[in-house]
Structure formats: C-alpha cells, structure tokens
Amino acid sequence: MSDVFSKLGDSLKSTLKVATEQTQKSVDQVACRTDLMNKRNELKRLFTSLGEAQYKCYVEQVECEERDALYAKIDALKLQITEIEQRLGEIVTTQKSSLDSYKREVKSTWNEPETQEKKADLEEDGIEILKVCPVCNTGNHEYAAYCIKCGNKFE
Ligand SMILES: [Zn+2]
C-alpha cells in the first residue's frame, strides 16, 4: 500500500514537471505565433508598398528607385519568417515528445504491478499455457501457430 503512495508521489512530481514544461512551451509557442503573425502582416504591407511604388513609377514613366530597397526588406523579412517557422516547429515537436514521454512514464509507473502479477500467474500454472511441439518437444505458447524452435506448423 505504501508503494502506491510512493508511486502517487512520483506520478505527481512528473505531472508537475511536465505541466511546467508544457506551460513554458505553450508560452513560447504563443510568443512565436504572435511574432510570426506580425511579420506576415508586415510582409503583406511591404508587398502592397512595392506594388504601389511600381505602379506609380509606371504612371510617371520613371525608374523605380524604391523598388530595390523594398526587395531587400522583403528578402530579409522572408528569412526572419522562415526562422520563426522553424523555431515554432521545434517547439511543437519537443512539446509533443515531452508529453509522449510523460505518458510513457505514467504508463510504466502504474502498469508495473499488473504486469508482475500476470507474470506470476503464468509461472504458477505455466504448464497449461504450453503447447508442446510433437517434432522437437519444445514448449510453445498455447496460441502459437508455428514452433519457435523448429518451425513446425501446429494444426
Ligand atoms: Zn518444434
């Protein structure tokens, strides 16, 4: 019974740990997404400016001097957006894997006794679950389709 309490303690500790991690990751994720949204809006505005500048130059039939500056700004911004997208991808991946390892941890913490009990049961009346191969006398699982040792097919 005391074992259950120690397991409960471990379980709570890892729940708290994962909750903190998840919260931090969520905060990072929101910050990233906000940043990304702002940068994408800025990119739209730059494209609009580029279009307006080019049209103005077309109407006035002059060389578009603004254009090159806008190209450079757009290039730089696109690079920043790609970097944020990568960082966001990493955050989502690590958040998912930390949640997955937490689930595995909880599963192994709570399923252990069950597995051990089952194992003990099997050892107690192990004879009953065995199917003995008529060819090589090897004990196989009762549902085995083939002998694990010689490969003989069971009927
Ligand atoms: Zn066999």
Backbone and ligand atoms as CSV (ligand in chain L), in Angstrom:
chain,resi,resn,atom,element,x,y,z
A,1,MET,N,N,0.834,-1.209,0.000
A,1,MET,CA,C,0.000,0.000,0.000
A,1,MET,C,C,0.871,1.261,0.000
A,2,SER,N,N,1.978,1.217,0.809
A,2,SER,CA,C,2.882,2.371,0.862
A,2,SER,C,C,3.504,2.581,-0.512
A,3,ASP,N,N,3.642,1.496,-1.241
A,3,ASP,CA,C,4.178,1.548,-2.591
A,3,ASP,C,C,3.293,2.434,-3.476
A,4,VAL,N,N,1.988,2.302,-3.299
A,4,VAL,CA,C,1.039,3.100,-4.070
A,4,VAL,C,C,1.249,4.583,-3.803
A,5,PHE,N,N,1.507,4.916,-2.505
A,5,PHE,CA,C,1.714,6.324,-2.170
A,5,PHE,C,C,3.010,6.856,-2.768
A,6,SER,N,N,4.063,6.030,-2.761
A,6,SER,CA,C,5.323,6.497,-3.344
A,6,SER,C,C,5.163,6.654,-4.857
A,7,LYS,N,N,4.417,5.754,-5.451
A,7,LYS,CA,C,4.151,5.868,-6.886
A,7,LYS,C,C,3.312,7.115,-7.177
A,8,LEU,N,N,2.349,7.358,-6.299
A,8,LEU,CA,C,1.499,8.534,-6.452
A,8,LEU,C,C,2.350,9.792,-6.368
A,9,GLY,N,N,3.301,9.792,-5.401
A,9,GLY,CA,C,4.213,10.923,-5.238
A,9,GLY,C,C,5.031,11.145,-6.493
A,10,ASP,N,N,5.624,10.070,-7.023
A,10,ASP,CA,C,6.417,10.154,-8.256
A,10,ASP,C,C,5.559,10.667,-9.395
A,11,SER,N,N,4.366,10.138,-9.452
A,11,SER,CA,C,3.450,10.490,-10.531
A,11,SER,C,C,3.100,11.978,-10.481
A,12,LEU,N,N,2.846,12.472,-9.258
A,12,LEU,CA,C,2.523,13.894,-9.098
A,12,LEU,C,C,3.714,14.767,-9.467
A,13,LYS,N,N,4.911,14.289,-9.049
A,13,LYS,CA,C,6.119,15.046,-9.350
A,13,LYS,C,C,6.299,15.177,-10.864
A,14,SER,N,N,6.139,14.057,-11.557
A,14,SER,CA,C,6.340,14.128,-13.012
A,14,SER,C,C,5.198,14.881,-13.685
A,15,THR,N,N,4.011,14.829,-13.078
A,15,THR,CA,C,2.896,15.602,-13.633
A,15,THR,C,C,3.196,17.094,-13.531
A,16,LEU,N,N,3.737,17.490,-12.363
A,16,LEU,CA,C,4.075,18.892,-12.124
A,16,LEU,C,C,5.181,19.329,-13.079
A,17,LYS,N,N,6.181,18.446,-13.236
A,17,LYS,CA,C,7.319,18.741,-14.101
A,17,LYS,C,C,6.824,18.940,-15.531
A,18,VAL,N,N,6.000,18.025,-15.985
A,18,VAL,CA,C,5.535,18.102,-17.366
A,18,VAL,C,C,4.594,19.284,-17.552
A,19,ALA,N,N,3.803,19.585,-16.505
A,19,ALA,CA,C,2.887,20.724,-16.599
A,19,ALA,C,C,3.667,22.026,-16.739
A,20,THR,N,N,4.754,22.136,-15.960
A,20,THR,CA,C,5.603,23.333,-16.043
A,20,THR,C,C,6.227,23.435,-17.423
A,21,GLU,N,N,6.769,22.313,-17.882
A,21,GLU,CA,C,7.380,22.285,-19.219
A,21,GLU,C,C,6.367,22.667,-20.290
A,22,GLN,N,N,5.199,22.048,-20.179
A,22,GLN,CA,C,4.163,22.292,-21.178
A,22,GLN,C,C,3.733,23.761,-21.171
A,23,THR,N,N,3.615,24.338,-19.953
A,23,THR,CA,C,3.217,25.737,-19.850
A,23,THR,C,C,4.262,26.628,-20.512
A,24,GLN,N,N,5.557,26.349,-20.199
A,24,GLN,CA,C,6.635,27.142,-20.782
A,24,GLN,C,C,6.611,27.024,-22.307
A,25,LYS,N,N,6.447,25.797,-22.789
A,25,LYS,CA,C,6.414,25.570,-24.235
A,25,LYS,C,C,5.225,26.302,-24.858
A,26,SER,N,N,4.089,26.293,-24.157
A,26,SER,CA,C,2.907,26.967,-24.683
A,26,SER,C,C,3.132,28.467,-24.756
A,27,VAL,N,N,3.800,29.012,-23.723
A,27,VAL,CA,C,4.118,30.437,-23.709
A,27,VAL,C,C,5.032,30.762,-24.891
A,28,ASP,N,N,6.077,29.931,-25.066
A,28,ASP,CA,C,6.999,30.117,-26.189
A,28,ASP,C,C,6.254,30.047,-27.512
A,29,GLN,N,N,5.344,29.086,-27.572
A,29,GLN,CA,C,4.606,28.866,-28.815
A,29,GLN,C,C,3.730,30.071,-29.151
A,30,VAL,N,N,3.064,30.612,-28.143
A,30,VAL,CA,C,2.209,31.785,-28.359
A,30,VAL,C,C,3.053,32.977,-28.800
A,31,ALA,N,N,4.217,33.155,-28.135
A,31,ALA,CA,C,5.114,34.262,-28.491
A,31,ALA,C,C,5.562,34.128,-29.945
A,32,CYS,N,N,5.918,32.894,-30.318
A,32,CYS,CA,C,6.359,32.619,-31.684
A,32,CYS,C,C,5.251,32.905,-32.697
A,33,ARG,N,N,4.064,32.441,-32.378
A,33,ARG,CA,C,2.940,32.604,-33.300
A,33,ARG,C,C,2.571,34.083,-33.477
A,34,THR,N,N,2.642,34.838,-32.371
A,34,THR,CA,C,2.351,36.274,-32.425
A,34,THR,C,C,3.375,36.973,-33.309
A,35,ASP,N,N,4.649,36.633,-33.065
A,35,ASP,CA,C,5.754,37.186,-33.836
A,35,ASP,C,C,5.559,36.888,-35.322
A,36,LEU,N,N,5.221,35.647,-35.586
A,36,LEU,CA,C,5.026,35.187,-36.960
A,36,LEU,C,C,3.881,35.950,-37.636
A,37,MET,N,N,2.799,36.127,-36.900
A,37,MET,CA,C,1.630,36.825,-37.438
A,37,MET,C,C,1.983,38.280,-37.775
A,38,ASN,N,N,2.701,38.946,-36.848
A,38,ASN,CA,C,3.111,40.332,-37.079
A,38,ASN,C,C,4.010,40.447,-38.296
A,39,LYS,N,N,4.971,39.515,-38.401
A,39,LYS,CA,C,5.919,39.549,-39.519
A,39,LYS,C,C,5.216,39.284,-40.851
A,40,ARG,N,N,4.237,38.400,-40.826
A,40,ARG,CA,C,3.499,38.101,-42.056
A,40,ARG,C,C,2.664,39.305,-42.500
A,41,ASN,N,N,2.084,40.006,-41.518
A,41,ASN,CA,C,1.322,41.218,-41.836
A,41,ASN,C,C,2.231,42.295,-42.416
A,42,GLU,N,N,3.437,42.376,-41.824
A,42,GLU,CA,C,4.412,43.347,-42.293
A,42,GLU,C,C,4.806,43.033,-43.744
A,43,LEU,N,N,4.948,41.742,-44.021
A,43,LEU,CA,C,5.305,41.300,-45.372
A,43,LEU,C,C,4.217,41.713,-46.370
A,44,LYS,N,N,2.971,41.544,-45.963
A,44,LYS,CA,C,1.850,41.945,-46.833
A,44,LYS,C,C,1.913,43.442,-47.133
A,45,ARG,N,N,2.208,44.218,-46.075
A,45,ARG,CA,C,2.299,45.677,-46.254
A,45,ARG,C,C,3.436,46.036,-47.205
A,46,LEU,N,N,4.559,45.311,-47.090
A,46,LEU,CA,C,5.700,45.568,-47.971
A,46,LEU,C,C,5.352,45.262,-49.427
A,47,PHE,N,N,4.647,44.141,-49.629
A,47,PHE,CA,C,4.238,43.790,-50.987
A,47,PHE,C,C,3.296,44.850,-51.560
A,48,THR,N,N,2.397,45.351,-50.713
A,48,THR,CA,C,1.481,46.404,-51.133
A,48,THR,C,C,2.268,47.655,-51.527
A,49,SER,N,N,3.233,48.035,-50.679
A,49,SER,CA,C,4.070,49.207,-50.966
A,49,SER,C,C,4.826,49.022,-52.276
A,50,LEU,N,N,5.328,47.807,-52.458
A,50,LEU,CA,C,6.076,47.500,-53.673
A,50,LEU,C,C,5.196,47.694,-54.905
A,51,GLY,N,N,3.981,47.162,-54.815
A,51,GLY,CA,C,3.039,47.286,-55.922
A,51,GLY,C,C,2.691,48.740,-56.205
A,52,GLU,N,N,2.435,49.491,-55.146
A,52,GLU,CA,C,2.087,50.909,-55.305
A,52,GLU,C,C,3.239,51.698,-55.910
A,53,ALA,N,N,4.445,51.408,-55.394
A,53,ALA,CA,C,5.632,52.117,-55.888
A,53,ALA,C,C,5.840,51.847,-57.377
A,54,GLN,N,N,5.711,50.555,-57.719
A,54,GLN,CA,C,5.919,50.195,-59.126
A,54,GLN,C,C,4.866,50.813,-60.028
A,55,TYR,N,N,3.627,50.818,-59.566
A,55,TYR,CA,C,2.545,51.392,-60.376
A,55,TYR,C,C,2.757,52.897,-60.569
A,56,LYS,N,N,3.172,53.560,-59.483
A,56,LYS,CA,C,3.410,54.999,-59.515
A,56,LYS,C,C,4.495,55.313,-60.553
A,57,CYS,N,N,5.551,54.483,-60.522
A,57,CYS,CA,C,6.659,54.680,-61.467
A,57,CYS,C,C,6.211,54.418,-62.903
A,58,TYR,N,N,5.315,53.450,-63.051
A,58,TYR,CA,C,4.781,53.140,-64.382
A,58,TYR,C,C,3.975,54.313,-64.928
A,59,VAL,N,N,3.114,54.894,-64.043
A,59,VAL,CA,C,2.282,56.021,-64.454
A,59,VAL,C,C,3.152,57.234,-64.803
A,60,GLU,N,N,4.135,57.476,-63.949
A,60,GLU,CA,C,5.002,58.642,-64.159
A,60,GLU,C,C,6.132,58.358,-65.150
A,61,GLN,N,N,6.204,57.104,-65.564
A,61,GLN,CA,C,7.233,56.660,-66.511
A,61,GLN,C,C,8.644,57.037,-66.079
A,62,VAL,N,N,8.951,56.668,-64.830
A,62,VAL,CA,C,10.304,56.897,-64.302
A,62,VAL,C,C,10.886,55.581,-63.767
A,63,GLU,N,N,12.171,55.561,-63.566
A,63,GLU,CA,C,12.830,54.409,-62.941
A,63,GLU,C,C,12.345,54.282,-61.494
A,64,CYS,N,N,12.078,53.064,-61.070
A,64,CYS,CA,C,11.572,52.888,-59.704
A,64,CYS,C,C,12.724,52.690,-58.721
A,65,GLU,N,N,13.044,53.740,-58.017
A,65,GLU,CA,C,14.170,53.688,-57.083
A,65,GLU,C,C,13.807,52.988,-55.773
A,66,GLU,N,N,12.553,53.128,-55.391
A,66,GLU,CA,C,12.088,52.495,-54.144
A,66,GLU,C,C,12.134,50.974,-54.215
A,67,ARG,N,N,11.987,50.471,-55.441
A,67,ARG,CA,C,11.808,49.040,-55.643
A,67,ARG,C,C,12.924,48.193,-55.018
A,68,ASP,N,N,14.179,48.537,-55.302
A,68,ASP,CA,C,15.301,47.736,-54.803
A,68,ASP,C,C,15.355,47.696,-53.275
A,69,ALA,N,N,15.064,48.830,-52.660
A,69,ALA,CA,C,15.044,48.886,-51.197
A,69,ALA,C,C,13.953,47.966,-50.644
A,70,LEU,N,N,12.798,47.986,-51.322
A,70,LEU,CA,C,11.695,47.136,-50.886
A,70,LEU,C,C,12.018,45.654,-51.095
A,71,TYR,N,N,12.675,45.330,-52.204
A,71,TYR,CA,C,13.102,43.951,-52.449
A,71,TYR,C,C,13.969,43.451,-51.297
A,72,ALA,N,N,14.945,44.297,-50.898
A,72,ALA,CA,C,15.870,43.923,-49.820
A,72,ALA,C,C,15.125,43.704,-48.499
A,73,LYS,N,N,14.170,44.612,-48.214
A,73,LYS,CA,C,13.377,44.485,-46.987
A,73,LYS,C,C,12.559,43.188,-46.996
A,74,ILE,N,N,11.963,42.900,-48.171
A,74,ILE,CA,C,11.139,41.690,-48.296
A,74,ILE,C,C,11.995,40.435,-48.122
A,75,ASP,N,N,13.173,40.430,-48.740
A,75,ASP,CA,C,14.098,39.287,-48.589
A,75,ASP,C,C,14.433,39.039,-47.122
A,76,ALA,N,N,14.800,40.106,-46.415
A,76,ALA,CA,C,15.196,39.999,-45.005
A,76,ALA,C,C,14.037,39.488,-44.154
A,77,LEU,N,N,12.849,40.030,-44.431
A,77,LEU,CA,C,11.668,39.647,-43.665
A,77,LEU,C,C,11.296,38.183,-43.910
A,78,LYS,N,N,11.400,37.768,-45.168
A,78,LYS,CA,C,11.080,36.371,-45.505
A,78,LYS,C,C,12.012,35.416,-44.779
A,79,LEU,N,N,13.288,35.813,-44.659
A,79,LEU,CA,C,14.271,34.992,-43.953
A,79,LEU,C,C,13.889,34.878,-42.474
A,80,GLN,N,N,13.508,36.015,-41.895
A,80,GLN,CA,C,13.089,36.019,-40.482
A,80,GLN,C,C,11.880,35.108,-40.274
A,81,ILE,N,N,10.928,35.194,-41.216
A,81,ILE,CA,C,9.714,34.372,-41.104
A,81,ILE,C,C,10.066,32.885,-41.152
A,82,THR,N,N,10.975,32.514,-42.053
A,82,THR,CA,C,11.409,31.113,-42.144
A,82,THR,C,C,12.029,30.649,-40.830
A,83,GLU,N,N,12.855,31.519,-40.217
A,83,GLU,CA,C,13.500,31.162,-38.949
A,83,GLU,C,C,12.469,30.956,-37.837
A,84,ILE,N,N,11.488,31.842,-37.795
A,84,ILE,CA,C,10.450,31.712,-36.759
A,84,ILE,C,C,9.634,30.433,-36.981
A,85,GLU,N,N,9.354,30.154,-38.249
A,85,GLU,CA,C,8.593,28.935,-38.557
A,85,GLU,C,C,9.344,27.688,-38.101
A,86,GLN,N,N,10.677,27.694,-38.287
A,86,GLN,CA,C,11.494,26.559,-37.847
A,86,GLN,C,C,11.478,26.438,-36.330
A,87,ARG,N,N,11.612,27.583,-35.640
A,87,ARG,CA,C,11.617,27.568,-34.175
A,87,ARG,C,C,10.273,27.063,-33.648
A,88,LEU,N,N,9.214,27.508,-34.295
A,88,LEU,CA,C,7.865,27.077,-33.901
A,88,LEU,C,C,7.720,25.568,-34.085
A,89,GLY,N,N,8.251,25.075,-35.209
A,89,GLY,CA,C,8.211,23.639,-35.483
A,89,GLY,C,C,8.935,22.852,-34.398
A,90,GLU,N,N,10.109,23.369,-33.967
A,90,GLU,CA,C,10.879,22.707,-32.915
A,90,GLU,C,C,10.118,22.711,-31.596
A,91,ILE,N,N,9.495,23.831,-31.276
A,91,ILE,CA,C,8.735,23.924,-30.019
A,91,ILE,C,C,7.603,22.908,-30.017
A,92,VAL,N,N,6.877,22.842,-31.136
A,92,VAL,CA,C,5.753,21.910,-31.227
A,92,VAL,C,C,6.249,20.472,-31.084
A,93,THR,N,N,7.388,20.153,-31.731
A,93,THR,CA,C,7.936,18.798,-31.667
A,93,THR,C,C,8.377,18.421,-30.260
A,94,THR,N,N,9.140,19.326,-29.581
A,94,THR,CA,C,9.609,18.992,-28.237
A,94,THR,C,C,8.456,18.948,-27.248
A,95,GLN,N,N,7.450,19.796,-27.474
A,95,GLN,CA,C,6.273,19.788,-26.595
A,95,GLN,C,C,5.564,18.433,-26.703
A,96,LYS,N,N,5.452,17.956,-27.933
A,96,LYS,CA,C,4.783,16.686,-28.180
A,96,LYS,C,C,5.588,15.539,-27.572
A,97,SER,N,N,6.936,15.562,-27.750
A,97,SER,CA,C,7.734,14.444,-27.255
A,97,SER,C,C,7.815,14.453,-25.737
A,98,SER,N,N,7.771,15.640,-25.115
A,98,SER,CA,C,7.782,15.667,-23.649
A,98,SER,C,C,6.459,15.127,-23.108
A,99,LEU,N,N,5.381,15.388,-23.827
A,99,LEU,CA,C,4.067,14.864,-23.428
A,99,LEU,C,C,4.021,13.348,-23.624
A,100,ASP,N,N,4.613,12.884,-24.722
A,100,ASP,CA,C,4.649,11.446,-25.008
A,100,ASP,C,C,5.462,10.689,-23.959
A,101,SER,N,N,6.640,11.264,-23.584
A,101,SER,CA,C,7.478,10.562,-22.609
A,101,SER,C,C,6.795,10.575,-21.245
A,102,TYR,N,N,6.036,11.636,-20.966
A,102,TYR,CA,C,5.265,11.691,-19.723
A,102,TYR,C,C,4.221,10.578,-19.703
A,103,LYS,N,N,3.532,10.410,-20.837
A,103,LYS,CA,C,2.511,9.360,-20.937
A,103,LYS,C,C,3.133,7.978,-20.733
A,104,ARG,N,N,4.348,7.785,-21.337
A,104,ARG,CA,C,5.041,6.502,-21.185
A,104,ARG,C,C,5.429,6.284,-19.728
A,105,GLU,N,N,5.894,7.375,-19.079
A,105,GLU,CA,C,6.323,7.302,-17.686
A,105,GLU,C,C,5.152,6.894,-16.792
A,106,VAL,N,N,4.020,7.560,-16.995
A,106,VAL,CA,C,2.822,7.260,-16.210
A,106,VAL,C,C,2.394,5.822,-16.445
A,107,LYS,N,N,2.444,5.411,-17.683
A,107,LYS,CA,C,2.045,4.062,-18.046
A,107,LYS,C,C,2.934,3.039,-17.345
A,108,SER,N,N,4.252,3.269,-17.379
A,108,SER,CA,C,5.160,2.292,-16.768
A,108,SER,C,C,5.039,2.319,-15.257
A,109,THR,N,N,4.764,3.506,-14.666
A,109,THR,CA,C,4.616,3.602,-13.218
A,109,THR,C,C,3.414,2.805,-12.734
A,110,TRP,N,N,2.318,2.935,-13.468
A,110,TRP,CA,C,1.079,2.315,-12.981
A,110,TRP,C,C,0.815,0.915,-13.511
A,111,ASN,N,N,1.448,0.541,-14.589
A,111,ASN,CA,C,1.182,-0.789,-15.140
A,111,ASN,C,C,2.100,-1.869,-14.596
A,112,GLU,N,N,3.172,-1.437,-13.936
A,112,GLU,CA,C,4.172,-2.383,-13.432
A,112,GLU,C,C,3.591,-3.514,-12.587
A,113,PRO,N,N,2.840,-3.194,-11.491
A,113,PRO,CA,C,2.351,-4.277,-10.650
A,113,PRO,C,C,1.455,-5.241,-11.408
A,114,GLU,N,N,0.665,-4.695,-12.300
A,114,GLU,CA,C,-0.253,-5.520,-13.088
A,114,GLU,C,C,0.536,-6.546,-13.903
A,115,THR,N,N,1.603,-6.057,-14.538
A,115,THR,CA,C,2.443,-6.916,-15.357
A,115,THR,C,C,3.097,-8.003,-14.515
A,116,GLN,N,N,3.578,-7.599,-13.324
A,116,GLN,CA,C,4.242,-8.558,-12.451
A,116,GLN,C,C,3.276,-9.635,-11.973
A,117,GLU,N,N,2.058,-9.225,-11.647
A,117,GLU,CA,C,1.050,-10.193,-11.213
A,117,GLU,C,C,0.772,-11.198,-12.315
A,118,LYS,N,N,0.614,-10.677,-13.528
A,118,LYS,CA,C,0.339,-11.553,-14.666
A,118,LYS,C,C,1.469,-12.550,-14.871
A,119,LYS,N,N,2.705,-12.048,-14.715
A,119,LYS,CA,C,3.879,-12.881,-14.903
A,119,LYS,C,C,3.869,-14.022,-13.873
A,120,ALA,N,N,3.527,-13.651,-12.615
A,120,ALA,CA,C,3.479,-14.644,-11.550
A,120,ALA,C,C,2.433,-15.700,-11.856
A,121,ASP,N,N,1.278,-15.258,-12.355
A,121,ASP,CA,C,0.209,-16.187,-12.721
A,121,ASP,C,C,0.683,-17.193,-13.764
A,122,LEU,N,N,1.401,-16.669,-14.725
A,122,LEU,CA,C,1.881,-17.523,-15.809
A,122,LEU,C,C,2.848,-18.565,-15.290
A,123,GLU,N,N,3.702,-18.132,-14.335
A,123,GLU,CA,C,4.700,-19.059,-13.814
A,123,GLU,C,C,4.049,-20.150,-12.972
A,124,GLU,N,N,2.972,-19.775,-12.267
A,124,GLU,CA,C,2.294,-20.735,-11.400
A,124,GLU,C,C,1.704,-21.905,-12.182
A,125,ASP,N,N,0.906,-21.562,-13.188
A,125,ASP,CA,C,0.336,-22.655,-13.978
A,125,ASP,C,C,0.849,-22.588,-15.422
A,126,GLY,N,N,2.145,-22.414,-15.500
A,126,GLY,CA,C,2.800,-22.269,-16.798
A,126,GLY,C,C,2.564,-23.451,-17.723
A,127,ILE,N,N,2.428,-24.663,-17.154
A,127,ILE,CA,C,2.253,-25.882,-17.954
A,127,ILE,C,C,1.027,-25.754,-18.866
A,128,GLU,N,N,-0.042,-25.184,-18.316
A,128,GLU,CA,C,-1.297,-25.129,-19.061
A,128,GLU,C,C,-1.220,-24.280,-20.336
A,129,ILE,N,N,-0.358,-23.247,-20.283
A,129,ILE,CA,C,-0.308,-22.401,-21.471
A,129,ILE,C,C,0.639,-22.946,-22.541
A,130,LEU,N,N,1.326,-24.012,-22.216
A,130,LEU,CA,C,2.281,-24.528,-23.189
A,130,LEU,C,C,1.661,-25.519,-24.166
A,131,LYS,N,N,2.139,-25.409,-25.397
A,131,LYS,CA,C,1.767,-26.383,-26.413
A,131,LYS,C,C,3.084,-27.050,-26.805
A,132,VAL,N,N,3.206,-28.325,-26.565
A,132,VAL,CA,C,4.484,-28.984,-26.832
A,132,VAL,C,C,4.555,-29.447,-28.282
A,133,CYS,N,N,5.640,-29.060,-28.916
A,133,CYS,CA,C,5.830,-29.410,-30.325
A,133,CYS,C,C,6.038,-30.925,-30.457
A,134,PRO,N,N,5.248,-31.596,-31.292
A,134,PRO,CA,C,5.377,-33.052,-31.457
A,134,PRO,C,C,6.690,-33.452,-32.156
A,135,VAL,N,N,7.297,-32.517,-32.845
A,135,VAL,CA,C,8.534,-32.823,-33.568
A,135,VAL,C,C,9.759,-32.725,-32.664
A,136,CYS,N,N,9.877,-31.587,-31.949
A,136,CYS,CA,C,11.120,-31.358,-31.191
A,136,CYS,C,C,10.901,-31.253,-29.692
A,137,ASN,N,N,9.643,-31.440,-29.236
A,137,ASN,CA,C,9.347,-31.410,-27.796
A,137,ASN,C,C,9.549,-30.061,-27.120
A,138,THR,N,N,9.599,-28.983,-27.913
A,138,THR,CA,C,9.769,-27.658,-27.322
A,138,THR,C,C,8.418,-27.095,-26.894
A,139,GLY,N,N,8.394,-26.466,-25.700
A,139,GLY,CA,C,7.166,-25.839,-25.223
A,139,GLY,C,C,6.923,-24.528,-25.947
A,140,ASN,N,N,5.743,-24.370,-26.496
A,140,ASN,CA,C,5.364,-23.133,-27.193
A,140,ASN,C,C,4.153,-22.525,-26.521
A,141,HIS,N,N,3.897,-21.268,-26.816
A,141,HIS,CA,C,2.685,-20.621,-26.300
A,141,HIS,C,C,1.467,-21.348,-26.865
A,142,GLU,N,N,0.420,-21.407,-26.070
A,142,GLU,CA,C,-0.743,-22.202,-26.495
A,142,GLU,C,C,-1.382,-21.718,-27.804
A,143,TYR,N,N,-1.200,-20.423,-28.131
A,143,TYR,CA,C,-1.782,-19.903,-29.365
A,143,TYR,C,C,-0.781,-19.852,-30.517
A,144,ALA,N,N,0.427,-20.395,-30.269
A,144,ALA,CA,C,1.453,-20.352,-31.319
A,144,ALA,C,C,0.993,-21.115,-32.557
A,145,ALA,N,N,1.249,-20.543,-33.723
A,145,ALA,CA,C,0.879,-21.202,-34.974
A,145,ALA,C,C,2.024,-22.088,-35.463
A,146,TYR,N,N,3.228,-21.671,-35.107
A,146,TYR,CA,C,4.415,-22.428,-35.512
A,146,TYR,C,C,5.314,-22.636,-34.300
A,147,CYS,N,N,6.091,-23.695,-34.277
A,147,CYS,CA,C,7.034,-23.953,-33.195
A,147,CYS,C,C,8.160,-22.921,-33.238
A,148,ILE,N,N,8.483,-22.352,-32.054
A,148,ILE,CA,C,9.532,-21.328,-32.018
A,148,ILE,C,C,10.907,-21.921,-32.301
A,149,LYS,N,N,11.060,-23.239,-32.074
A,149,LYS,CA,C,12.386,-23.831,-32.268
A,149,LYS,C,C,12.564,-24.405,-33.679
A,150,CYS,N,N,11.646,-25.289,-34.098
A,150,CYS,CA,C,11.862,-25.973,-35.383
A,150,CYS,C,C,10.945,-25.455,-36.490
A,151,GLY,N,N,9.999,-24.607,-36.138
A,151,GLY,CA,C,9.147,-24.033,-37.179
A,151,GLY,C,C,8.010,-24.949,-37.612
A,152,ASN,N,N,7.827,-26.053,-36.916
A,152,ASN,CA,C,6.722,-26.971,-37.231
A,152,ASN,C,C,5.387,-26.251,-37.121
A,153,LYS,N,N,4.514,-26.440,-38.126
A,153,LYS,CA,C,3.210,-25.772,-38.113
A,153,LYS,C,C,2.243,-26.575,-37.249
A,154,PHE,N,N,1.622,-25.886,-36.274
A,154,PHE,CA,C,0.656,-26.565,-35.414
A,154,PHE,C,C,-0.703,-26.600,-36.097
A,155,GLU,N,N,-1.423,-27.717,-35.910
A,155,GLU,CA,C,-2.738,-27.865,-36.538
A,155,GLU,C,C,-3.776,-27.046,-35.780
L,1,ZN,ZN,ZN,9.358,-27.934,-32.819
